[in-house]
Amino acid sequence: MIAADLDTFETFAAITGPFAIGRGDTTEPWDSGLWDRLMQRRNSQEPEPRLGESWEQNPDATTTTVTLRDGIKFHDGSPITGDAVKASFEAIAAETTNTSQVRGLVNNYLESIDVIDERTVQFNHPNWPSPIIFDMLTFAPIHDADNIQDHMEMTSVNATEPFRFDFSRWEPGETWVAMRNEDHYAASLVDEVEYRTIPDSDTMALALESQELDFSASVSPEQFLRLQEFDYLSGHPSPPLGYWVVGPVQTHLGGGHAANDDPRFRRALHMAIDRQRLHEEVYQGINDIAYQMWPKTSSAYDPAFDTDPFDPDAARDLVVAAGWENVELDMFVSHGVTPDDASAEILQANFAAIGVNVTIVLQEVAEWAEDFLAGVHPGLYLAPTGFFWMEPETLPNMNFQFRLPVNAVASVGPEYTAILDGFASQPSAADRQSLFNDWNELFADGPWLLPFAAIQNGYIFNN
């Protein structure tokens, strides 16, 4: 099968290492075949067995004991033992490893790991009782801890999934091949997948039309609708995978812009976004509109905050009251990370209508990611965000734009910290719901992230 991706494999191997999630190395369709995890949550909140054959928890759900499958191996043939699993989690936790969001989960959820024997690993998590721990076990890929630096330097990739990286056919910047791993417990029915780097959605669509490609998850909504007219192509919209957001970066970490420190200004930006126009003109009616961070299926969802805040007149009044009328702000975007469509220009026009003058600045992905991870973009940024479907407590411990002590919008206020501390104190069901209410009220008063549309890939397959 020949597939396409907007970016090269090696770009994100260097930035985020083998434990990446922000770009999707363990969750996105084009890379999900290289890394396995102990278990996986997919269509329900109940985890499914992966490298972990079974598991059980003690009565108060503060330890989870996982039994590994018999005979599982890394791609180089070495066994995946209890010690190897522990070493992988220790690598995730290490400050010297580029680990994306997974480090937040491991360091906040886990107190310790005990290796009982070669096939049995006990995770001790007294502050985070079930079912929250299953989010961590789902999103923590198992990788050879001794291979991390080599992986980031792209000299070898010793992973765990049904596919292996084929270095003999890797052409940096052009293509890479995932070969079937015959030793995997769930060997793929596909011999290999060749991934071609095509950084332009329209070019990708033409390659699908000419049948040079068999699959893509990255065409634009317009092309997604057009390509389905061919009898040899099928389109399948994904469920919401995350949200597109604007990030107003505050100044707490040495970057940002002073206007973003004012909750009135952030609320004004939230009210200025014409989400209905974006839904119709950019996403062709496909992507859901997003007003808050929680879907209706989440225990943190509150319908009171799920109404369209669009009110440019009131937003302009807030900007004037905050003293930021005609402020000049940059909004940073990066090809391959931010939407490859007209959303940035529409947002720019929305903000101009309330007296906020925004200049769109295109950054190389490595520079954009560095500023994003450090929380120092000097203005606004455009980005995806995800993990909203998980346990609500997981989001602030995992997501780049919600985690502490460093998040991409540099929002570290004491009220927010108190909510996170409350999650970790084993709250009762009533206390837990009260914390969700506190979260939603804090977000509504001065949203530190501005969601506007769901991320829903348009998958195109050659029949």
N, C-alpha and C positions, 0 to 999 in steps of 0.2 A: 504494500500500500504506500502511496506517495501522498504526504500531507504537507501543510505549509504552516509556518509560524512567522510572526512579524519580526522576531528578534532571534539572535544567535543563542545557541546553548551556552557558549563559553562566556558571554557577557554576564549572565547572572550566576554562573558558577563562581566567577571571580568576586562578585559583589556579596553574595549571600551564602556561598558554600553549599554543602549538601543538605543543609537543613532549611533551605529557603521555603517560605510560604508566601511572602508578599508578592512575588512574581508568579508563584504557583508550581514550583518544581515538585511538590508532593500532591498538589490538588488539581492542577490544570490538565486537560486531556492530552496535550502533546508531550508532557514529561511524566505523567503518572505511572508509566510502565517501568521506571527505573528503581523507584524506592518503595519498599513495603514498610508497614508498621505492625505493631502487635495486634491491633484490632482497628475497626473502622466503623464510624457512624455514617450511614448513607441516607436511605429513604425514611428511616425512623431514628428515634433517639436511642434505640437499643443497639449496642455495638455488635458487629459481626466478627467472627474469628478471622485473623490473617496469620501473621507469624505466631501469634499466641493461639494455641489450640483450644484452651479453656482458661477460666479464671474464677476466683471466688473472693468474696470480701468477708471480713470479720463482722460480728453482729452490729457494731457501731459504725461500720463502713469507713474506718480510718486506715485500713490496710487493704491492698489489692494484690493477691498472689496469682501470678500468671504462669501457666505451664506452656512451654514452647512446643511447637511441632517437632517430631523426631526427624533428624537427618537434614534439617534446613541448613543452607550454605550461603555464604557471600558469593559474589560473581567470580572470585578467584578460586573458589572451591574450598576455602577454609570454613570450618563449622561456625554457625551462629549459636553460641552458647550463652548461658546466663551471664558469664563474665563479659562477653562481647556486647550484650544488650546493656548492661550496666555502664560499660565504657562509652557506648554511644550516647546514653543520657548524660553522662559526665561531660562529654564533649559539647553537647548542647548547652550545658550550664556554664561552661568555661567562658570567661570574658575574652579570651584570646581567639575564640571561634566566632566567625560570622554566622549567626544562627537565625536571623529574622525573628518572627514573633515567638518561636517555640521556646526560646530561653525564658521568656516571661512566665510561661506556663510551668516549666520545670522548676525554676527557682522559687516560684511562689506556691506551687502546689505540693512539691515534694520535700519531705524532711530528710529522707534517706532511702537507699535501695539495698536490700540484702539479697545476696545470691545464695539460695538454699542448696542447689546442686546445678548440674550442667543444663537442666531443662526447666528449672524453677526459679523465678525471680519475684521477690516481694517488694512492693512499692509502699512506703510508709508516708501517709499524708494526713496527719491528725487534724490539721486546720482546714482541710478541704474534703469533707466526707462526700461519698457518692451522691448523685451521679456525675458531679462536675469532673472528677478525675478522668472519666472516659474521653472527655475532649482532649486532654493532654495526650492520652495514649493513642488517640486517633491521629493527631497532628504531629507527633514526634516520630519522624522516619528513622529507621535503623540503618546506620551506615558504619562501615569499618572505621573505628576511631583513629587508627594508625594511618588512614588514607586521606584524612581531611585536607592537609596541605597540598598533597599531590592532586587531589580533585580540584582545588581552587586554582592551581597552576595548570590544570588540564593536562597532566601527564598520565593519570589513571583515574578510573572511577570504579570503586569497589562497593557496589550497592547491593540491593537485595530483591528486586522485583522480577517479574517474568521476562523483562527485556534487559539486555546488556548494551552498553555504549560500545560501538565498533570504531576503535581508533584508526583502523586501516582505511576507513572510508570517510573520515572526518575532514571536511574542507572548511577551515575557519572562515566565518562570515558568509558561508554559502550553504552548507548542508551537513547533516549528521544522520547516522543510521542507528536505529535500535534493533538489535538482533534478539530472536527468541532465546531465552535461557532455558535450556532443556532440563536443568536440574531443579527448576522451581516446582513447588508443590502444586501450583496451578498454572502449568505451562500454557502459554498463549496458543490460540488456534491460528494466529497470524505469524508467518515466518519472520517478517521484518517490516519496519516502517521507516521510510526515508523522509526526513524532515527537511524541507527547503526553506531558506530564509527569504521571504518576500515582504519587504517593509511597507508595501503600499497595498491597501485593500482593493483598489480597482484593478491593479495588476493581478492580484490573487484571484479576483473574480474572473478575469479573462482566461487565466490558466485553468480554472475549473470548467469554464465554458468550452474550452478547446480540449478538455479531458487530459491535459498534462498533469493535473492533480486529481486525486481521488477524494480528498477530504480537506476541509478547513473549518475552523471555528472563529475566524477573524474577519469575515466580510462585513461590509457596512449594512445597515438596515435596508437601504435602497437596493443594494446588490442582492441581499438575501431574498427580497421579494421578486426581483427580476429573474434570478437564476432558477427559481422554482417553475418558471414557465417552460423550461426544457424538460422533455420527457425522460431524459437519462439522469436528471439531478433531482434530489429530494432535499427539502429544508426542514429542519427541526429546531424550533427555538428552545433554548434551555430554560429551566426555572431560574428565578433570580439567584445569582451567585454572589451578589454584593451590591454596593451602591456606588454611583459616581458622586463625588463630593467636591465642594470648594473648601479649602482649609485656610482660614484667616489666622496667620501665625502671630502669636503674641511675643513679647520681648523678654520673657523670663530667662531664656537660655542664651541671650546675647545677640539674637537675630530679630526677625519679625518686624512689625511696625507698630508704633504706639497706638494708632487708631484701633487696632485689633484687641488691645487690652480693655477697651470699654465695651461692656456687654450690650449697651444700647446700640453701638455701631455694628456689632456682630448680628444683633437681632434685626437691624435694618437691612443688612445684606441678605439675611434669610428671607425677609419679606419682599425683597426686590426681585427674586428669581421667578421668572414666568415659566413655571414647570409645565403648564399645559402646552405652551408653544414649543418647548423642547420635545415634549412627548409626541406632538403631531408632526413637526417639521424635521426634527433630527432623527427621532427613533421610529418614525412612520407608524406610530400607534402600537409598537411591539413591546417596548420596555415599560414596565410599571413606573408610575410616578412615586417619588419618595419624599415624605414630609418629615419623618422621624426615623430613628435608628432601628426600631423594632418592627418586625412583621407581625401580623395578627396572630400567628401561632406562638409567639413568645409570651412567657409568663410576665415579662416586663412591659408588654404592650398596653398602652392606654389610649382608647379612642378619642379622648379629649384633645390629644395632641396630634391627631391624624387628620387635620383639616388644612386646606390650602391657605398658607399665610400671605399669599400674594396681595400686597397693598402698597403700591409705589408711593402714593401720597403720604401715607403714615410713615413709610420708611424714610422718605426725604425729611420729614419733620424730626425723626429720631436723629438723623445725621446732623441736622442743624443744631438740635439740642445738645448733641455730644460735642459740638464745635469742630466737626470735620468736613464741613461743606467744601466741595471742590478739591478734596484731598487727592493726591497723586499716588497710585499704588501699582506695583507690578504684579502680574499673575503668571506664575511659572508653570510651563507645560513641557512635556518631554515625549517625543515619539516613542511608541512602544509601551508607555506607561499610562498616559492620559488619552482620552478619547480622540480618535483620528477622524473628527467630524467638525461640524460647525458649532458645537456647543460652547466653545470658548468665546466665539464672536457674539453669540446671543447673550451669554452671561455678561460680557463686556458692555453690550448695549443696555442690558437691564440695570447694571450698576451706574452707568452714565445717566440714566433717567432719574436717579435719586441724588445726583451730585457727587458721585464717586468716579473719578477718572482712572480707568485701568488700562495699563499697557501689557499686552501679551508678550511674554519673553520665552523663547524656545531654548531649552537647555539640552545638552547631551545627557543620555540616560544615566551615566555614571555620576556626573555632577549633580543632576537632579536628585538621584537616590542618596547621595552623600548629604546634601542639605536637608532632605526629607527626614532621614534617619536621625540627624542631629537636632531637628526642630529649629532651624535657623533661616529658612527661606525669608527674605526681607520683604514680605508682603503677603500675597495669596498664592496658593498652588491649586492645581487641579489634579485629582487622583482617584483611584478606586479604593474602596474599603470593603471588607467582608466579615465573615464569622458571626453575622447577626443572628443566624439560625441556631447557634449553639446555646449552652447554658448562659444566661445573661452575665453571671459573674466572670465568665471566661473572657468576654470582650475587653474589659479594661486591663486584664492581665496578659493579653496576647496581641491585641491589635496595635499597630504602629501609632495610630492616631488617638488612642485612648489610654495607653499604658503609662505607668509611672516607673521610675522618676523622669524618664525622657520620652516625650511623644512629639509627633510631627508638628502639632500646632502649639507646642510649648505651653500647654494649659496645665498648671500644677497647683490650683487653688486649694485652700484647706478644706472647703466644703466637699470637694471632689475626693480628696484624700480620706476624709472621714467615711464616705460611702464605701470606698474600697476596703478600708479597715473593718467596716461593719460586715462586709461579705465574708471576711476571713475569720470571723469570731463565732462561727457555727450558729447563725441566727435561727430563731424559730420561723415557721412558715409566715406568721404575721409580721415578724421583724423583717424578714426577707422582702415581703411585699412593701413594707414601709420604705425600705432602702430603694426599691424600684421607683416608688413615688418620689422620693427625694431626687433620684437621678433625673426623672422626667421633668420635674419642676426646675431643677438647676439648668437642664438643657434648654427648656423653653425660655427661661429668663435671659440667658445669654449664650446661645448655641455656639460651641467651640468648633463645630463641624457642620457643614451645610449640605445635606444630601438633596439631590434633585431628581435622580432617576436610578432605577434598578439596572444592574449589569446583567444582561441576558444575551449570551452569545447566539449568533445565528449559525448553526451547524449545517454545512452543505456536504452531502455525500453523492458520489457517483454511484448510481444504482447497480 
